[in-house]
Amino acid sequence: MQRLELNPNFTDPDAFYAALTALHRDRSEAESERINARLILLLANHIGDQTVLEEAISLAAGGGDQ
């Protein structure tokens, strides 16, 4: 069974943060929410494993240790 990777795993966290903040710059709240929803679905599709996705959902909801 796969587990959600909780250790730092970014190749360039600063570049990711810069890209993410640039994506949302000058967007309305509604547009940012749609972008976030699409991004979540794209990344969830990439992960693919239901157990890992459920673990991520639980952690995001505050239902597990990090």
MDAnalysis code that builds the backbone (N, CA, C; Angstrom):
import MDAnalysis as mda
import numpy as np

u = mda.Universe.empty(198, n_residues=66, atom_resindex=np.repeat(np.arange(66), 3), trajectory=True)
u.add_TopologyAttr("name", ["N", "CA", "C"] * 66)
u.add_TopologyAttr("resid", np.arange(1, 67))
u.add_TopologyAttr("resname", ["MET", "GLN", "ARG", "LEU", "GLU", "LEU", "ASN", "PRO", "ASN", "PHE", "THR", "ASP", "PRO", "ASP", "ALA", "PHE", "TYR", "ALA", "ALA", "LEU", "THR", "ALA", "LEU", "HIS", "ARG", "ASP", "ARG", "SER", "GLU", "ALA", "GLU", "SER", "GLU", "ARG", "ILE", "ASN", "ALA", "ARG", "LEU", "ILE", "LEU", "LEU", "LEU", "ALA", "ASN", "HIS", "ILE", "GLY", "ASP", "GLN", "THR", "VAL", "LEU", "GLU", "GLU", "ALA", "ILE", "SER", "LEU", "ALA", "ALA", "GLY", "GLY", "GLY", "ASP", "GLN"])
u.atoms.positions = np.array([
    [0.844, -1.179, 0.000],
    [0.000, 0.000, 0.000],
    [0.886, 1.238, 0.000],
    [0.615, 2.148, -0.912],
    [1.354, 3.402, -0.954],
    [0.925, 4.298, 0.196],
    [1.830, 5.189, 0.583],
    [1.548, 6.184, 1.613],
    [1.806, 7.566, 1.028],
    [1.143, 8.530, 1.586],
    [1.331, 9.915, 1.188],
    [2.725, 10.374, 1.608],
    [3.457, 10.979, 0.697],
    [4.802, 11.490, 0.994],
    [4.671, 12.782, 1.781],
    [5.132, 12.784, 3.026],
    [5.032, 13.956, 3.880],
    [6.377, 14.651, 4.095],
    [7.450, 14.000, 3.689],
    [8.763, 14.630, 3.781],
    [8.937, 15.597, 2.616],
    [9.728, 16.660, 2.806],
    [9.950, 17.596, 1.694],
    [10.373, 16.848, 0.429],
    [9.699, 17.149, -0.676],
    [9.922, 16.396, -1.903],
    [9.967, 17.307, -3.129],
    [10.032, 18.613, -2.910],
    [10.086, 19.572, -4.012],
    [11.494, 19.639, -4.573],
    [11.625, 19.704, -5.876],
    [12.944, 19.940, -6.461],
    [13.330, 21.403, -6.312],
    [12.337, 22.306, -6.340],
    [12.596, 23.737, -6.174],
    [11.358, 24.387, -5.550],
    [11.249, 24.325, -4.218],
    [10.042, 24.842, -3.564],
    [9.806, 26.330, -3.806],
    [10.864, 27.115, -3.888],
    [10.695, 28.551, -4.131],
    [10.106, 28.811, -5.512],
    [10.548, 28.054, -6.506],
    [10.012, 28.214, -7.864],
    [8.542, 27.804, -7.910],
    [8.200, 26.731, -7.204],
    [6.790, 26.317, -7.157],
    [5.935, 27.405, -6.518],
    [6.384, 27.931, -5.387],
    [5.630, 28.974, -4.700],
    [5.468, 30.203, -5.596],
    [6.542, 30.586, -6.270],
    [6.485, 31.746, -7.173],
    [5.489, 31.507, -8.308],
    [5.499, 30.316, -8.882],
    [4.569, 29.991, -9.970],
    [3.132, 29.985, -9.475],
    [2.910, 29.435, -8.288],
    [1.557, 29.362, -7.734],
    [1.026, 30.752, -7.404],
    [1.845, 31.589, -6.794],
    [1.383, 32.932, -6.471],
    [1.168, 33.758, -7.740],
    [2.024, 33.576, -8.744],
    [1.843, 34.283, -10.014],
    [0.547, 33.855, -10.694],
    [0.215, 32.580, -10.590],
    [-1.025, 32.061, -11.174],
    [-2.249, 32.767, -10.615],
    [-2.218, 33.093, -9.326],
    [-3.375, 33.692, -8.658],
    [-3.368, 35.216, -8.678],
    [-2.242, 35.809, -9.052],
    [-2.140, 37.270, -9.057],
    [-3.170, 37.863, -10.018],
    [-3.839, 38.899, -9.564],
    [-4.826, 39.637, -10.362],
    [-6.041, 38.793, -10.773],
    [-6.292, 37.712, -10.055],
    [-7.485, 36.885, -10.324],
    [-8.549, 37.211, -9.286],
    [-9.785, 37.048, -9.649],
    [-10.866, 37.194, -8.671],
    [-10.845, 35.979, -7.745],
    [-11.532, 36.107, -6.615],
    [-11.613, 34.979, -5.682],
    [-12.257, 33.763, -6.346],
    [-13.312, 33.989, -7.107],
    [-13.999, 32.885, -7.787],
    [-13.089, 32.215, -8.810],
    [-12.339, 33.018, -9.556],
    [-11.428, 32.453, -10.551],
    [-10.315, 31.654, -9.869],
    [-9.785, 32.174, -8.756],
    [-8.754, 31.444, -8.010],
    [-9.294, 30.122, -7.481],
    [-10.538, 30.124, -7.024],
    [-11.144, 28.879, -6.533],
    [-11.280, 27.855, -7.660],
    [-11.673, 28.302, -8.844],
    [-11.779, 27.375, -9.994],
    [-10.400, 26.832, -10.364],
    [-9.396, 27.696, -10.366],
    [-8.029, 27.259, -10.666],
    [-7.575, 26.228, -9.640],
    [-7.815, 26.500, -8.356],
    [-7.421, 25.551, -7.313],
    [-8.123, 24.212, -7.485],
    [-9.406, 24.248, -7.823],
    [-10.139, 23.000, -8.025],
    [-9.550, 22.203, -9.187],
    [-9.250, 22.883, -10.296],
    [-8.640, 22.185, -11.440],
    [-7.271, 21.625, -11.074],
    [-6.474, 22.419, -10.341],
    [-5.148, 21.959, -9.934],
    [-5.244, 20.734, -9.033],
    [-6.167, 20.753, -8.086],
    [-6.370, 19.597, -7.198],
    [-6.730, 18.361, -8.012],
    [-7.646, 18.511, -8.961],
    [-8.051, 17.351, -9.762],
    [-6.918, 16.843, -10.643],
    [-6.136, 17.744, -11.213],
    [-4.981, 17.321, -12.027],
    [-3.960, 16.560, -11.186],
    [-3.655, 17.086, -10.008],
    [-2.675, 16.415, -9.147],
    [-3.227, 15.110, -8.581],
    [-4.516, 15.075, -8.248],
    [-5.136, 13.834, -7.772],
    [-5.098, 12.767, -8.855],
    [-5.349, 13.160, -10.093],
    [-5.257, 12.218, -11.200],
    [-3.834, 11.693, -11.346],
    [-2.861, 12.557, -11.169],
    [-1.460, 12.143, -11.267],
    [-1.118, 11.138, -10.164],
    [-1.598, 11.381, -8.952],
    [-1.357, 10.460, -7.834],
    [-2.069, 9.144, -8.094],
    [-3.370, 9.233, -8.384],
    [-4.126, 8.066, -8.803],
    [-4.527, 7.074, -7.725],
    [-3.728, 6.880, -6.717],
    [-3.977, 5.866, -5.700],
    [-5.023, 6.363, -4.693],
    [-6.159, 5.668, -4.603],
    [-7.264, 6.095, -3.743],
    [-6.861, 6.174, -2.277],
    [-6.059, 5.249, -1.811],
    [-5.627, 5.265, -0.416],
    [-4.804, 6.510, -0.111],
    [-3.904, 6.855, -0.994],
    [-3.076, 8.053, -0.820],
    [-3.953, 9.300, -0.854],
    [-4.896, 9.344, -1.782],
    [-5.785, 10.495, -1.880],
    [-6.640, 10.650, -0.625],
    [-7.141, 9.547, -0.091],
    [-7.943, 9.612, 1.134],
    [-7.098, 10.051, 2.320],
    [-5.845, 9.635, 2.373],
    [-4.939, 10.080, 3.433],
    [-4.716, 11.591, 3.328],
    [-4.514, 12.085, 2.117],
    [-4.323, 13.521, 1.911],
    [-5.575, 14.300, 2.314],
    [-6.740, 13.791, 1.953],
    [-8.000, 14.440, 2.320],
    [-8.138, 14.510, 3.842],
    [-7.836, 13.410, 4.510],
    [-7.927, 13.373, 5.964],
    [-6.968, 14.366, 6.608],
    [-5.738, 14.411, 6.116],
    [-4.764, 15.369, 6.672],
    [-5.170, 16.807, 6.397],
    [-5.675, 17.074, 5.208],
    [-6.101, 18.435, 4.868],
    [-7.269, 18.882, 5.734],
    [-8.107, 17.939, 6.147],
    [-9.249, 18.265, 6.982],
    [-8.877, 18.361, 8.457],
    [-7.616, 18.065, 8.777],
    [-7.176, 18.115, 10.164],
    [-7.420, 16.833, 10.907],
    [-7.651, 15.746, 10.175],
    [-7.977, 14.486, 10.811],
    [-6.831, 13.517, 10.973],
    [-5.591, 13.994, 10.892],
    [-4.471, 13.067, 11.047],
    [-3.214, 13.806, 11.444],
    [-2.243, 13.036, 11.916],
    [-0.951, 13.624, 12.301],
    [-0.126, 13.899, 11.069],
    [0.648, 14.985, 11.145],
    [1.541, 15.315, 10.029],
    [2.961, 15.084, 10.436],
])
